[in-house]
Amino acid sequence: MKLRDKRGQMTDTPADPQLASFRRSIDNIDAALIHMLAERFRITQAVGEYKAKTALPPSDPAREERQIARLRKKAEEAQLDPEFSEKFLRFIIDEVIRHHERARSG
């Protein structure tokens, strides 16, 4: 949403300094998440290539379940909804498996 600043100029920055500070923090965290996901996918891409070369299956359901259980516990410890964290992780795992399947057929 565009706002007008004190000079009448259109801006995305709210006039409220506290809200602006919160939003800067959120923007920084979002950028960090993107960079961490990019690094995670670079590593899982290497895993997919390795699995393709060594004829390993693209997914490892037992590991996936262990990871989900481990991260649900971490989410609880961090006071984050474990259901949300599981949905988020499953989304990432599904995307990784899709990449591994593509590496195997490519």
Contacts in CASP RR format, 6 or more apart in sequence:
PFRMAT RR
TARGET T0000
AUTHOR 0000-0000-0000
METHOD contacts of the structure
MODEL  1
MKLRDKRGQMTDTPADPQLASFRRSIDNIDAALIHMLAERFRITQAVGEY
KAKTALPPSDPAREERQIARLRKKAEEAQLDPEFSEKFLRFIIDEVIRHH
ERARSG
1 12 0 8 1.000
2 10 0 8 1.000
2 11 0 8 1.000
2 12 0 8 1.000
3 10 0 8 1.000
3 11 0 8 1.000
3 12 0 8 1.000
3 13 0 8 1.000
3 14 0 8 1.000
3 15 0 8 1.000
4 10 0 8 1.000
4 11 0 8 1.000
5 11 0 8 1.000
5 13 0 8 1.000
5 15 0 8 1.000
6 15 0 8 1.000
13 20 0 8 1.000
13 23 0 8 1.000
14 20 0 8 1.000
14 23 0 8 1.000
37 92 0 8 1.000
40 92 0 8 1.000
41 95 0 8 1.000
41 96 0 8 1.000
41 99 0 8 1.000
44 96 0 8 1.000
44 99 0 8 1.000
44 100 0 8 1.000
45 99 0 8 1.000
45 103 0 8 1.000
47 96 0 8 1.000
47 100 0 8 1.000
48 58 0 8 1.000
48 99 0 8 1.000
48 100 0 8 1.000
48 103 0 8 1.000
48 104 0 8 1.000
49 103 0 8 1.000
50 56 0 8 1.000
51 57 0 8 1.000
51 58 0 8 1.000
51 100 0 8 1.000
51 103 0 8 1.000
51 104 0 8 1.000
52 100 0 8 1.000
52 103 0 8 1.000
52 104 0 8 1.000
52 106 0 8 1.000
58 97 0 8 1.000
58 100 0 8 1.000
58 101 0 8 1.000
58 103 0 8 1.000
58 104 0 8 1.000
59 93 0 8 1.000
59 97 0 8 1.000
59 100 0 8 1.000
64 93 0 8 1.000
67 89 0 8 1.000
67 93 0 8 1.000
68 86 0 8 1.000
68 89 0 8 1.000
68 90 0 8 1.000
71 85 0 8 1.000
71 86 0 8 1.000
71 89 0 8 1.000
72 82 0 8 1.000
72 85 0 8 1.000
72 86 0 8 1.000
73 82 0 8 1.000
74 85 0 8 1.000
75 81 0 8 1.000
75 82 0 8 1.000
75 84 0 8 1.000
75 85 0 8 1.000
75 86 0 8 1.000
76 82 0 8 1.000
END
